[in-house]
Amino acid sequence: MPEPFEGGQPREEKSVGELFVDVSEKTSALVREEIELAKAEIREKVTQLVRGSVVGVVAGAFLFLALILAMHGFAWLLNDLVFDNFWAGFFVEAGLFVLIAAVAGFYAFRALQSGAPPTPDMAIEEAKRTRATLERGERS
């Protein structure tokens, strides 16, 4: 005999159709919540990427300015110590700049290649768990 009260509330007898509607509504609400979680997760990751990129660009600009001053001084030092011609030290410096740019470009390429695109990992994992739970419920 069914209990007249469940959890302190009167138990309602529902038809199979009403139960199906309830399950459908709750499932669609769950899917909407998972989509919202995915959006929030992507938004957070993109914000972090943008923030890090901006700080990196500012740091790179200051480093570039410092490098220009240091390299200019080194070119004059090379001219004074090694070369008799005024221009030779600057060509050596230009070669060093190209080498530094090549190494930095390669590093940037590898870093961008290894970085995963911002995917909603938590939302995908939650969706997989929900699907597995629903599939287990169907087989029961």
C-alpha positions as CSV (number, residue, x, y, z in Angstrom):
1,M,0.0,0.0,0.0
2,P,1.5,3.4,-1.0
3,E,2.3,5.8,1.8
4,P,-0.1,8.8,1.9
5,F,2.7,11.2,2.8
6,E,6.1,11.5,1.2
7,G,8.6,13.9,2.8
8,G,6.0,15.5,4.9
9,Q,3.9,16.4,1.8
10,P,0.8,14.6,0.5
11,R,1.8,12.2,-2.2
12,E,0.2,12.9,-5.5
13,E,-0.7,10.1,-7.8
14,K,0.4,11.1,-11.4
15,S,-0.3,9.4,-14.6
16,V,2.5,8.1,-16.9
17,G,1.9,11.1,-19.2
18,E,2.3,13.6,-16.4
19,L,5.4,11.9,-15.3
20,F,6.8,12.0,-18.8
21,V,6.0,15.7,-19.0
22,D,7.8,16.3,-15.7
23,V,10.9,14.4,-16.8
24,S,10.9,16.2,-20.1
25,E,10.7,19.6,-18.4
26,K,13.4,18.8,-15.9
27,T,15.7,17.4,-18.7
28,S,15.3,20.5,-20.8
29,A,16.0,22.7,-17.8
30,L,19.1,20.6,-17.1
31,V,20.3,21.0,-20.7
32,R,19.7,24.8,-20.5
33,E,21.7,25.0,-17.3
34,E,24.5,23.0,-18.8
35,I,24.5,25.4,-21.8
36,E,24.7,28.3,-19.4
37,L,27.6,26.7,-17.6
38,A,29.4,26.2,-20.9
39,K,28.9,29.9,-21.8
40,A,30.1,31.0,-18.4
41,E,33.1,28.8,-18.6
42,I,34.1,30.0,-22.1
43,R,33.5,33.6,-21.1
44,E,35.8,33.2,-18.1
45,K,38.6,31.5,-20.2
46,V,38.4,34.1,-22.9
47,T,38.6,36.9,-20.3
48,Q,41.7,35.4,-18.9
49,L,43.3,35.0,-22.3
50,V,42.5,38.6,-23.2
51,R,43.9,39.9,-19.9
52,G,47.0,37.8,-20.2
53,S,47.5,38.9,-23.8
54,V,47.2,42.6,-22.9
55,V,49.7,42.4,-20.1
56,G,52.0,40.4,-22.4
57,V,51.9,43.0,-25.1
58,V,52.6,45.9,-22.6
59,A,55.5,43.9,-21.2
60,G,56.8,43.2,-24.7
61,A,56.6,46.9,-25.6
62,F,58.7,47.9,-22.6
63,L,61.2,45.1,-23.3
64,F,61.4,46.1,-26.9
65,L,62.2,49.7,-26.0
66,A,64.9,48.6,-23.5
67,L,66.3,46.2,-26.1
68,I,66.6,49.1,-28.6
69,L,68.6,51.2,-26.2
70,A,70.9,48.3,-25.1
71,M,71.5,47.2,-28.7
72,H,72.2,50.7,-29.8
73,G,74.8,51.1,-27.0
74,F,76.3,47.7,-28.0
75,A,76.6,48.7,-31.6
76,W,78.6,51.8,-30.6
77,L,80.7,49.7,-28.3
78,L,81.5,47.3,-31.2
79,N,82.4,50.2,-33.4
80,D,84.8,51.6,-30.8
81,L,86.4,48.3,-29.9
82,V,86.3,46.1,-33.1
83,F,85.4,47.9,-36.3
84,D,87.0,50.9,-38.0
85,N,83.9,51.7,-39.9
86,F,80.9,53.4,-38.3
87,W,78.3,51.2,-39.9
88,A,79.6,47.6,-39.3
89,G,78.5,47.4,-35.7
90,F,74.9,48.3,-36.7
91,F,74.8,45.5,-39.3
92,V,76.0,43.0,-36.6
93,E,73.2,44.4,-34.4
94,A,70.6,44.0,-37.2
95,G,71.7,40.3,-37.5
96,L,71.2,39.8,-33.8
97,F,67.7,41.4,-34.0
98,V,66.7,39.0,-36.8
99,L,68.0,36.1,-34.7
100,I,66.0,37.3,-31.7
101,A,62.9,37.8,-33.7
102,A,63.2,34.3,-35.3
103,V,63.6,32.7,-31.8
104,A,60.7,34.7,-30.4
105,G,58.5,34.0,-33.4
106,F,59.2,30.3,-33.1
107,Y,58.4,30.3,-29.4
108,A,55.2,32.2,-30.0
109,F,54.1,29.8,-32.7
110,R,54.8,26.8,-30.4
111,A,52.9,28.4,-27.5
112,L,49.9,29.2,-29.6
113,Q,49.9,25.7,-31.2
114,S,50.1,24.0,-27.8
115,G,47.4,26.1,-26.2
116,A,44.1,24.4,-26.3
117,P,41.1,26.5,-27.6
118,P,38.9,27.7,-24.9
119,T,36.5,24.7,-24.5
120,P,33.9,24.3,-21.8
121,D,35.5,21.2,-20.2
122,M,33.4,21.2,-17.0
123,A,30.2,21.5,-18.9
124,I,31.1,18.7,-21.3
125,E,32.0,16.5,-18.4
126,E,28.8,17.3,-16.7
127,A,26.8,16.6,-19.9
128,K,28.5,13.2,-20.2
129,R,27.6,12.3,-16.6
130,T,24.0,13.4,-17.1
131,R,23.8,11.3,-20.3
132,A,25.2,8.3,-18.6
133,T,22.7,8.7,-15.7
134,L,19.8,9.1,-18.1
135,E,20.9,6.0,-20.1
136,R,21.2,4.0,-16.9
137,G,17.6,5.1,-15.9
138,E,16.2,4.0,-19.3
139,R,17.7,0.5,-18.9
140,S,16.4,0.0,-15.4
